[in-house]
Structure formats: structure tokens, C-alpha cells
Amino acid sequence: MEQNIQDYYRKMGIAQEVYSYGTRIEETLFERFRKIDRMAELNQLKVIDAMQKARVSADCFHYVSGYGYDDFGRDTLEKVYSNVFHTEDALVRPQITCGTHALALTLMACLRPGDELLSIAGKPYDTLEEVIGIRPSCGSLAEYGVTYSQVDLLEDGSFDYKTIEKAITKKTKIVTIQRSKGYQTRPSFSVDQIGEAVRFVKQVKPEIICMVDNCYGEFVEEKEPSDVGADLVVGSLIKNPGGGLAPIGGYIVGKKDLIEQCACRLTSPGLGKEVGASLGVMQSFYQGLFLAPTVVAGALKGAVFAANVYENLGYPVIPNGREERHDIIQAVTLGSAEGVIQFCKGIQAAAPVDSYVAPQPWAMPGYDSEVIMAAGAFVQGSSIELSADGPVKPPYAVYFQGGLTWEHAKFGIMMSLQKLWEAGMVKEFPARDLK
Ligand SMILES: *Cc1c(COP(=O)(O)O)cnc(C)c1O
């Protein structure tokens, strides 16, 4: 079989040199992969337990249209999410269109004119700048008289507690923490670090609502931010918890009264959680959540593999090949526009969908440089599926994430290296002494 696998890689465009380097790297990672599998096992049990306790039945998958009163599948799914995240309540809906929408909804539901939002993890994710009004935008929180302040992280990427204490005022209503680095070069936070920050904030002002942007973090660790004191945890179903099957959606889990506010904002005051038909997507939401722990494990193995493949070739990588993971994103600094482009071409060429197209840099709205994106996904734009993107500007880093299976992630990374090798950017592979 070994020979047949190798023949397949060759047939699909991976040179012998690239294949054997990749294989040598993989052999150094088995111990690491074993730990990732154990984490998946724990989270798999957590999800099954949550489904059993909520008495999930085949009736949950029925198509419901119209107003959606008594949408049994929807209501039961929200119980399942509450069980997984250990919260009082949950809002999990196809009417929440994406992660940005889930976060905007939460902020707009819980803030009132005169309140202040405080980010203690530095600049939030790009798309939130317009939600908050950091960049003026139609319908932003700023337009409604909600102010914003921010405490940057210390140089080592940790929370700046002294400045946070000073930044909390009478007006501060919500403190937001972004778990994942997103497309920045800071480290991502562990759940324990988030817990420590939440405890600190509550000690300064107990009534503050602590909210965590959990995008890309679900099922990476044993615990979730709601297990360490966060009042609201928010994420996208087109990422980890959708397991690659959810075609749309977002979730908010947390305190019952806050979830009620979010529901009243999503639908309407007076209607709250009672309306919002699930339109036949329930089976994919349940099944995606069921698969999510192992899908996340595959993506994590891909990220660790990529870190080690590129680190051993001398490229800066964040996180490095040995660091513990708190999300599924891997940054690789290739140092040139050509490098970014070849990397993305490789990821695209390894996709099951649209493998024959070559991604090109383009001037995407909201970015100040050209951006290149590689994705051949079953769900459009899904970043739990194998995908890579990067702004074409210094330091020429690509952000790589996902892979519904480890085998696909591995093939994609090998293909990215193959493209760099074909372009003459990687000339030789380290003979031994891998890190
Ligand atoms: C992806 C992401 C978002 C936004 O989610 P979309 O589904 O792309 O709108 C917000 N925050 C973080 C940290 C993310 O990774």
C-alpha cells in the first residue's frame, strides 16, 4: 500500500523529493497527533452526551417553514449547544448569516446609547471595525451613540491588566475578547488565559458583560470560554462547530437574559426566540456539530504539519511547530508576493472543487492591498474547509486553515510546497536534524 499511496501522490503532481520530505516531517509528529486525537475523543463524547441529554430524535430534522412557532428541531438544537458550552441558553440559527453577523447582533442587542464597549485584546477582527464604527459605516454602533475603547496587548501578547483597570469606567458595559489571532501576528489566547482576564474584569466591575469572539477556537481545547466565566460566547457555523456541513449560520451561547436580548434583536421585540423557521437545515447543523470535533482535529493536524514543513525550510511560522494550539489558523511568512501566490495556487490545486482554477490577487473591498484567496469548498467561503489567503504586501504572510480531513490538509500542504519548488523558490530540503 505504501507504494500505491506514493504513486497516487506522484500521479497527482507531487514530486518524489517533496513527498519524501513531507513524509519525514509527518513521522516526527505522531506523538503530537495522538494528543490531538485524544482531544477529539473528549470533545466527541461531550457532543454525544449533549445530544443524548437533549433527547435528540429523528423528528428534529423535519423541514419547518413559515413563522416557525414550536420549531422542535431548532429548539432542541439550542438545548444541545447549551449543553456543549455549559450555558443557560443558546441562539443557533440559519438567520444568523455568519460570524460577523453573530458578533454584531450580540453587541447591538446588549448595548444602549451611552454605553461603552471595551476591547481588551487590541484591535478586533477586521469586519468588526465597521460594526463598531472604528471605520465609519452605515448602521454602526457609533451611529447609535455607543462608544468604543481599546486596550492593546503587551509586547509579549499578554493582557495589559494595569491599563485595562484604568480603561473600565462607569460607561463600560461589555468587555470583548477575541480568542483567535484572526489575521494578526499575535498569539491566540488559551481558554485559561481568557478565564483569568474575565476574573480580573469582574473583580474591577462585577456587572460588566464579558463576551468572547470564539471563531476558529471551538473544540481545540477541553474547555470553552463559557466554562471559565464568559457571559456570552459567539461564533460562526461556517467555521469549526458547523463541521463543514452547516451551509450557513451563527451561534450565541450564554446567560439566559442576554440570549433573550439577542433573540429580540434578531427577530423582534415580543417575538424573541419563538419565531424563525429552520428551513430544512437542521440535519446539517446537528450532523455538522457531531462531526466538528474530528474535523477540527484534522484541521489542527494540518496546521501543525504546515508549521513544521515550513519552519524546517527556514520560513517564519506562527504558531511555531511545537507550540500548543488555541485555534486552527496557521500563519506562514513567505517573504515575497510570488511565494504567497504559489502557496495559494497549491492549496487551490489540491481542492476537490474548483481545482482547475488559478487564484489571482484582487482588490477586495475593505482591504488596503490586494488579497489572494484559495478555496475549493463545498460551502462557499467556508474556512473550516482547506483554505488559504493573504494580503499581497509585506511581510507576505499567508494564513492557512481548515481541512475537513487530515488527509486532504496534508495533500494541500504538499501541493503548496510543490508549487514553491516548481517556481524555484525552495531549492533543497534539509537532509536531517529536523526541528
Ligand atoms: C472569521 C472571524 C470572524 C467573522 O466571521 P465571518 O463568518 O467571516 O463573518 C470574526 N472573528 C474572528 C476571530 C474570525 O476568525
The ligand as an SDF file (V2000), in Angstrom:
LIG
                    3D

 15 15  0  0  0  0  0  0  0  0999 V2000
  -13.9420   34.6700   10.8060 C   0  0  0  0  0  0  0  0  0  0  0  0
  -13.9190   35.5120   12.0020 C   0  0  0  0  0  0  0  0  0  0  0  0
  -14.9140   36.4550   12.2340 C   0  0  0  0  0  0  0  0  0  0  0  0
  -16.0150   36.7490   11.2550 C   0  0  0  0  0  0  0  0  0  0  0  0
  -16.6990   35.6200   10.8210 O   0  0  0  0  0  0  0  0  0  0  0  0
  -17.3480   35.6030    9.3490 P   0  0  0  0  0  0  0  0  0  0  0  0
  -18.1290   34.3090    9.3600 O   0  0  0  0  0  0  0  0  0  0  0  0
  -16.2200   35.5920    8.3870 O   0  0  0  0  0  0  0  0  0  0  0  0
  -18.2010   36.7920    9.2390 O   0  0  0  0  0  0  0  0  0  0  0  0
  -14.8350   37.1870   13.4000 C   0  0  0  0  0  0  0  0  0  0  0  0
  -13.8360   36.9960   14.2790 N   0  0  0  0  0  0  0  0  0  0  0  0
  -12.8580   36.1040   14.0760 C   0  0  0  0  0  0  0  0  0  0  0  0
  -11.7610   35.9390   15.0890 C   0  0  0  0  0  0  0  0  0  0  0  0
  -12.8660   35.3290   12.9370 C   0  0  0  0  0  0  0  0  0  0  0  0
  -11.9080   34.4330   12.7390 O   0  0  0  0  0  0  0  0  0  0  0  0
  1  2  1  0
  2  3  1  0
  2 14  2  0
  3  4  1  0
  3 10  2  0
  4  5  1  0
  5  6  1  0
  6  7  2  0
  6  8  1  0
  6  9  1  0
 10 11  1  0
 11 12  2  0
 12 13  1  0
 12 14  1  0
 14 15  1  0
M  END
$$$$
